Amino acid sequence: MRAGLCAGLGVLLAGTCLCAEQGQGDGSRPQPLTFYTFAELLAKAERVVVAEVGPAQDGAAVLLVRETLKALENDPKYLEAERLKRAAELLANDKLNVSPPKPPARIRAVGEQLRLPPEGTQAIFFLWDRVAEEGKAGPAYRLAHPQCIYDIELLEQVKAGAARPRAVADGRYLRDWDREMARRARQRQANEALFKLKAGDAVMGLRLGMPRAALAMRGDNSFSVAVRVENTRARDQAVYNGPAGGYGVLLRPKKEGLASVVVRQSSANMGTDNAVLNIADEADFTTVGGNGFLAKELFFDAKDYPGLRGLDGEYAVSVFFSTEQDGKGLDLGAPVWTGAMVSEEVPLAFQARAPEKR
């Protein structure tokens, strides 16, 4: 059963880019999905059920409910025609049976939906996009979000969260894949914001320059950029210069139809958790003297960013720096700069390497 569910979800969990985040930067991208924490998911779902995938009927998949973990009847804010009618009957006749109606035994999944696991497989379903009211065939929901379906192995965790929602209101995600997709969604939004910044502008007294960009001799599209962080003010400013980074490059293709690319310098290969890297101390900050500058050399290795190998043609390259490291609680002797800034662009011609023959 579990293997069938994993196969059904495989198309959703595969194919994500590990080398560089891509984005058009022109507002033409489709609206990205929002990924929810466990608590947000429980609050969003009208129903949470354990169901077996049954045979399709009348063009709709049928979910055979085996256990209801959250039902509409448990939601005091929900009002539907049947509940209003029942309330009127109760007011008119106090001898009516006041027991709540039973949850539906069948739920239809209609319209564009995720690829469901094979028939007979049990899974956990979070349902919120209702497209039809209750009826003899059961309510109908659209399954269009990857967080609508979860492996049955998470049942005990979901039960505990449904019983005590406050206990899971700490920002956790139900599975690691959700957390990763949420992180990528946040980074995609940050990338789009970078493309909207005005190149070469001074931000809170600092300006970013890029004197040059050059391809490496190895011919795999690895390249280096020279970076110059200039302090336009007479007073000193401290800037984060630690292992969590903050630097990267924006690559705009000159050829129409190609996607712009954002490549961030990453510490993923250092074998240290990001939460640890983000704990800063005094040694992670550098003071940029009044009217002075900080010079750096950044190298983007195609071994670390394999997507670079596929770039081909002329690109406009700019370097960016973005940080929220404010040095709070540290004795740095100068105000700490936070924000985001982008340099002016310089041209760089990439050449895709032909696949090696075996």
C-alpha positions as CSV (number, residue, x, y, z in Angstrom):
1,M,0.0,0.0,0.0
2,R,2.7,2.5,1.0
3,A,4.7,1.8,-2.1
4,G,1.6,2.6,-4.2
5,L,1.2,5.9,-2.5
6,C,4.8,6.8,-3.0
7,A,4.5,6.0,-6.7
8,G,1.5,8.1,-7.0
9,L,3.2,11.1,-5.4
10,G,6.5,10.6,-7.2
11,V,5.8,13.1,-9.9
12,L,5.1,15.8,-7.3
13,L,8.3,15.2,-5.3
14,A,10.7,14.8,-8.2
15,G,12.4,17.2,-10.6
16,T,13.2,20.1,-8.3
17,C,16.4,22.1,-9.1
18,L,19.2,21.6,-6.7
19,C,21.8,23.8,-8.3
20,A,20.3,27.2,-8.9
21,E,16.9,28.9,-8.4
22,Q,15.4,30.1,-11.6
23,G,13.0,32.9,-12.2
24,Q,11.9,35.2,-15.0
25,G,12.2,38.4,-13.0
26,D,9.6,39.9,-15.4
27,G,6.4,39.0,-13.5
28,S,5.4,36.4,-16.0
29,R,5.8,33.4,-13.7
30,P,2.6,31.6,-12.6
31,Q,1.7,32.3,-9.0
32,P,3.7,29.8,-6.9
33,L,1.9,27.4,-4.5
34,T,1.8,28.3,-0.8
35,F,3.1,25.5,1.4
36,Y,1.6,25.2,4.8
37,T,2.9,24.3,8.2
38,F,1.2,21.4,10.0
39,A,-0.9,23.7,12.1
40,E,-1.9,25.8,9.1
41,L,-2.8,22.7,7.2
42,L,-5.0,21.5,10.0
43,A,-6.7,24.9,10.2
44,K,-7.2,25.1,6.4
45,A,-8.7,21.7,5.9
46,E,-12.5,21.3,6.1
47,R,-12.0,17.6,6.5
48,V,-9.1,15.3,7.3
49,V,-9.8,11.7,6.6
50,V,-8.2,8.3,6.2
51,A,-9.6,7.0,3.0
52,E,-9.0,4.2,0.5
53,V,-8.9,5.0,-3.2
54,G,-11.9,3.3,-4.7
55,P,-13.0,2.8,-8.3
56,A,-13.9,5.9,-10.3
57,Q,-17.5,6.6,-10.9
58,D,-19.1,9.1,-13.4
59,G,-15.6,10.5,-14.2
60,A,-14.7,11.2,-10.6
61,A,-12.4,9.3,-8.3
62,V,-14.0,8.0,-5.2
63,L,-12.4,8.0,-1.7
64,L,-13.9,5.4,0.6
65,V,-13.6,7.0,4.1
66,R,-12.2,4.6,6.8
67,E,-11.7,7.2,9.5
68,T,-12.6,10.9,10.0
69,L,-10.0,12.9,11.9
70,K,-11.6,16.3,11.3
71,A,-15.2,16.9,10.1
72,L,-17.3,19.9,9.2
73,E,-19.5,19.2,12.2
74,N,-16.6,20.0,14.5
75,D,-16.2,23.4,13.0
76,P,-18.4,26.0,14.9
77,K,-17.8,28.6,12.2
78,Y,-19.2,26.4,9.4
79,L,-22.9,26.8,8.4
80,E,-24.5,25.0,5.5
81,A,-28.1,24.7,4.4
82,E,-28.6,21.3,6.0
83,R,-27.3,22.5,9.4
84,L,-29.5,25.6,9.3
85,K,-32.5,23.4,8.4
86,R,-31.7,21.0,11.3
87,A,-31.4,23.9,13.7
88,A,-34.9,25.2,12.7
89,E,-36.3,21.7,13.3
90,L,-34.7,21.4,16.7
91,L,-36.1,24.8,17.7
92,A,-39.6,23.6,16.6
93,N,-39.4,20.2,18.2
94,D,-37.2,19.6,21.2
95,K,-37.9,15.8,21.0
96,L,-35.8,15.4,17.9
97,N,-32.6,13.3,18.0
98,V,-29.9,15.8,18.7
99,S,-26.9,13.5,17.9
100,P,-24.7,15.0,15.2
101,P,-24.9,13.6,11.6
102,K,-22.4,11.0,10.7
103,P,-19.5,12.0,8.5
104,P,-19.8,10.9,4.9
105,A,-18.6,7.4,4.0
106,R,-17.6,8.5,0.4
107,I,-16.0,11.6,-0.9
108,R,-15.5,12.4,-4.6
109,A,-12.4,13.9,-6.0
110,V,-13.3,15.9,-9.1
111,G,-11.8,18.1,-11.8
112,E,-8.1,18.7,-12.2
113,Q,-6.4,16.8,-9.4
114,L,-3.2,15.2,-8.3
115,R,-2.3,11.8,-9.5
116,L,-3.9,9.5,-6.9
117,P,-2.2,6.4,-5.6
118,P,-3.4,3.0,-7.0
119,E,-6.9,1.8,-6.3
120,G,-7.1,0.1,-2.9
121,T,-4.3,2.2,-1.3
122,Q,-5.1,4.0,1.9
123,A,-3.8,7.5,2.5
124,I,-4.5,10.6,4.6
125,F,-6.4,13.3,2.8
126,F,-6.6,17.0,3.8
127,L,-9.6,18.4,2.0
128,W,-10.5,22.1,1.6
129,D,-11.3,23.0,-2.0
130,R,-15.0,21.9,-1.9
131,V,-16.8,22.1,-5.3
132,A,-20.1,20.4,-4.5
133,E,-22.3,20.1,-1.4
134,E,-23.3,16.9,0.3
135,G,-25.5,14.5,-1.7
136,K,-26.1,10.8,-2.1
137,A,-22.8,10.4,-3.8
138,G,-21.0,12.3,-1.0
139,P,-19.3,15.7,-1.0
140,A,-16.9,16.6,-3.8
141,Y,-13.4,18.2,-3.4
142,R,-10.8,19.2,-5.8
143,L,-7.4,17.8,-5.1
144,A,-5.0,20.2,-6.7
145,H,-2.3,20.8,-4.0
146,P,0.5,18.3,-3.1
147,Q,-0.4,18.7,0.6
148,C,-3.8,17.2,0.1
149,I,-2.3,13.7,0.2
150,Y,-0.1,12.1,2.9
151,D,1.4,8.6,3.5
152,I,-0.6,6.5,5.9
153,E,2.6,6.1,8.0
154,L,2.0,9.6,9.3
155,L,-1.4,8.7,10.8
156,E,-0.4,8.7,14.5
157,Q,1.3,12.1,14.0
158,V,-1.8,13.5,12.2
159,K,-4.1,12.1,14.9
160,A,-2.1,13.8,17.7
161,G,-2.1,17.1,15.9
162,A,-5.8,17.0,15.1
163,A,-6.5,16.2,18.8
164,R,-4.2,19.0,20.1
165,P,-3.7,21.7,17.4
166,R,-1.9,24.0,19.8
167,A,0.8,21.3,20.4
168,V,1.9,21.6,16.7
169,A,1.6,25.4,16.4
170,D,5.4,25.7,16.5
171,G,6.0,26.1,12.8
172,R,6.8,22.5,12.1
173,Y,5.9,20.8,8.8
174,L,4.3,17.4,8.5
175,R,7.0,16.1,6.2
176,D,10.5,17.3,5.2
177,W,9.4,17.8,1.6
178,D,6.9,20.4,2.7
179,R,9.5,22.3,4.6
180,E,11.9,22.2,1.6
181,M,9.2,23.4,-0.8
182,A,8.2,26.2,1.6
183,R,11.9,27.2,1.8
184,R,12.1,27.3,-2.0
185,A,8.9,29.3,-2.3
186,R,10.3,31.9,0.1
187,Q,13.6,32.0,-1.8
188,R,11.8,32.3,-5.1
189,Q,10.0,35.4,-3.8
190,A,13.3,36.8,-2.6
191,N,14.8,36.2,-6.0
192,E,12.0,38.0,-7.7
193,A,12.5,40.9,-5.4
194,L,16.2,41.1,-6.3
195,F,15.4,41.6,-9.9
196,K,13.3,44.6,-9.0
197,L,16.1,46.4,-7.2
198,K,17.7,49.3,-9.0
199,A,21.2,48.3,-10.0
200,G,24.1,50.3,-8.6
201,D,22.0,52.2,-6.1
202,A,23.4,53.0,-2.6
203,V,21.3,51.3,0.1
204,M,21.7,52.7,3.6
205,G,25.1,54.1,2.7
206,L,26.5,51.0,1.0
207,R,26.9,50.4,-2.7
208,L,27.8,47.2,-4.5
209,G,30.1,47.2,-7.5
210,M,31.4,44.5,-9.7
211,P,34.5,45.5,-11.6
212,R,34.7,42.3,-13.7
213,A,33.3,38.9,-14.3
214,A,35.4,36.2,-16.1
215,L,34.9,32.6,-17.1
216,A,37.3,29.9,-15.7
217,M,39.8,28.3,-18.1
218,R,38.4,24.8,-17.5
219,G,35.5,25.5,-20.0
220,D,32.6,24.2,-17.9
221,N,31.0,27.7,-17.4
222,S,32.5,28.1,-13.9
223,F,33.2,31.8,-13.4
224,S,34.5,34.4,-11.0
225,V,33.4,37.9,-10.1
226,A,35.2,40.7,-8.4
227,V,33.0,42.4,-5.8
228,R,33.5,45.9,-4.2
229,V,31.3,46.9,-1.2
230,E,31.7,50.7,-1.0
231,N,30.8,52.8,2.0
232,T,29.4,56.2,0.7
233,R,29.2,57.6,4.2
234,A,31.9,59.2,6.3
235,R,31.2,56.9,9.3
236,D,32.2,53.3,9.6
237,Q,29.7,50.5,9.0
238,A,29.9,46.8,9.9
239,V,28.7,44.3,7.4
240,Y,28.2,40.5,7.7
241,N,31.0,38.5,6.1
242,G,30.5,35.1,7.7
243,P,29.9,31.5,6.6
244,A,26.1,32.0,6.0
245,G,27.0,34.1,3.0
246,G,24.5,36.4,1.4
247,Y,26.2,37.0,-1.9
248,G,25.1,35.7,-5.3
249,V,24.7,36.6,-8.9
250,L,21.8,37.4,-11.2
251,L,22.1,36.2,-14.8
252,R,19.8,37.8,-17.4
253,P,19.9,36.1,-20.8
254,K,20.1,38.5,-23.8
255,K,18.2,35.9,-25.9
256,E,14.5,36.1,-25.6
257,G,12.6,33.1,-24.2
258,L,15.3,32.0,-21.8
259,A,14.8,32.2,-18.0
260,S,16.8,34.4,-15.8
261,V,18.9,32.6,-13.2
262,V,19.8,33.3,-9.6
263,V,22.8,31.6,-8.2
264,R,23.4,32.0,-4.5
265,Q,26.7,31.2,-2.8
266,S,25.9,28.3,-0.6
267,S,27.5,26.7,2.5
268,A,25.7,23.4,1.8
269,N,28.9,21.6,1.2
270,M,30.4,22.6,4.5
271,G,28.6,19.8,6.3
272,T,27.1,22.2,8.8
273,D,23.4,22.9,9.4
274,N,22.1,26.3,8.2
275,A,20.8,27.0,11.7
276,V,24.3,26.7,13.0
277,L,25.7,28.9,10.3
278,N,23.3,31.6,11.1
279,I,24.6,32.0,14.6
280,A,26.9,34.9,14.2
281,D,29.7,36.2,16.4
282,E,32.1,39.2,16.2
283,A,34.5,37.5,13.8
284,D,31.7,37.2,11.2
285,F,31.5,40.9,10.7
286,T,33.9,43.2,8.8
287,T,34.1,47.0,9.3
288,V,34.0,49.0,6.1
289,G,35.6,52.3,6.9
290,G,34.0,55.7,6.2
291,N,34.3,56.4,2.4
292,G,36.2,53.1,2.2
293,F,35.5,49.7,0.6
294,L,35.6,46.0,1.1
295,A,37.0,43.9,-1.8
296,K,36.0,40.2,-2.4
297,E,36.4,37.6,-5.1
298,L,33.6,35.1,-5.6
299,F,33.9,31.9,-7.5
300,F,30.9,29.9,-8.8
301,D,32.1,26.4,-9.6
302,A,30.1,24.3,-12.0
303,K,30.9,21.3,-9.8
304,D,28.8,22.9,-7.1
305,Y,26.2,24.4,-9.4
306,P,25.7,21.9,-12.3
307,G,23.1,24.0,-13.9
308,L,25.8,26.4,-15.0
309,R,27.0,23.9,-17.6
310,G,23.8,24.2,-19.5
311,L,24.0,28.0,-20.0
312,D,24.7,29.1,-23.5
313,G,25.0,32.5,-25.1
314,E,25.3,36.1,-23.8
315,Y,24.2,37.0,-20.3
316,A,24.1,40.2,-18.3
317,V,25.6,39.5,-14.9
318,S,25.2,41.4,-11.7
319,V,26.2,40.6,-8.2
320,F,23.9,41.0,-5.2
321,F,24.3,40.9,-1.4
322,S,21.4,40.3,0.9
323,T,21.5,39.9,4.7
324,E,19.4,40.2,7.8
325,Q,22.3,39.6,10.2
326,D,22.1,42.6,12.4
327,G,24.7,41.7,15.0
328,K,22.3,42.2,17.8
329,G,23.9,41.6,21.2
330,L,27.4,41.8,19.8
331,D,30.0,44.5,20.5
332,L,31.0,45.5,17.0
333,G,31.9,49.2,17.4
334,A,30.0,50.3,14.4
335,P,26.4,50.2,13.2
336,V,25.5,47.0,11.3
337,W,24.2,47.2,7.7
338,T,21.2,45.0,6.7
339,G,19.2,44.9,3.5
340,A,19.7,44.0,-0.1
341,M,21.7,45.6,-2.9
342,V,22.6,44.8,-6.5
343,S,25.5,46.0,-8.7
344,E,25.3,47.2,-12.2
345,E,25.5,44.5,-15.0
346,V,28.5,43.4,-17.0
347,P,28.3,41.1,-20.0
348,L,29.5,37.4,-19.9
349,A,29.3,34.9,-22.7
350,F,28.6,31.2,-21.6
351,Q,29.1,28.2,-23.8
352,A,27.3,24.9,-23.1
353,R,29.5,21.9,-23.0
354,A,28.5,19.1,-25.3
355,P,27.7,15.8,-23.4
356,E,30.7,13.6,-23.1
357,K,30.6,10.5,-25.3
358,R,30.8,7.1,-23.6
